[in-house]
Amino acid sequence: MSRKKLVRFKENEANPNVVQEGKEIFEKIKGNWNKLQFQNDNPIVVELACGRGEFTVGLARVYPNQNFIGVDIKGSRIWKGSSTATAEGIQNVSFLRTQIELLERFFEKGEISELWITFPDPFPRDGDEKRRLTSPRFLEMYKPMLKDGGTVHFKTDNTGLFDYSLELFQSREDVDLLGHTHDFYQSEWKDDHFGIQTRYEKMFSEKGEKIKYLKFKFKG
């Protein structure tokens, strides 16, 4: 392991905006994000596969009266968002270091108000469908964590993953599809995201890839 990573991991251990294994709060956080981590009753917004946390931190800047949690397993990536939030004094941001498959261990029923799935690994092989973050397996996990009427947002550059997800959502009786586009930056929702982009989004956009976006909520 490189010295740089070791330094970053050490800083994650010390930074209170990172919730990870080895910290006392890690085992107590489920159902207690507002009480133990944020010390307020503001709505909780979660970004999955947050990477370096550009989107999580960007949303937190725009919405100071909401709490934002970025989830990723890579500690060296989380370090970037964590450090940025600390340097800017942003108090409504936290990062959870865990595998997304274990998400239900950390969020109680109805604890999340809004969920973002941003540029996840597409897992294009048919045999890897269950690993896609928009697959039925994951939808069943997200559903109870969301408050009634809570919105799920999905952004990707990958046409195959987007079309797979769109077809799946349209076929489910418990999903209310609120809108979708194959060209986000030419859509009516472009300004709603305040120009916030992840590293991958910038990279794909610069290559000429169209960004796909949809949003939905689960029916009660």
Salt bridges, closest charged atoms under 4 A:
GLU13 OE1 - LYS10 NZ 3.92
GLU24 OE2 - LYS28 NZ 2.65
GLU88 OE2 - ARG61 NH2 2.85
GLU114 OE2 - HIS153 NE2 2.57
ASP128 OD2 - ARG125 NE 3.26
ASP128 OD1 - ARG131 NH1 3.95
GLU140 OE2 - ARG172 NH2 2.61
ASP163 OD1 - HIS182 NE2 2.82
ASP174 OD2 - LYS143 NZ 3.04
ASP174 OD2 - ARG172 NH2 2.78
ASP191 OD1 - LYS190 NZ 3.22
GLU201 OE2 - LYS155 NZ 2.90
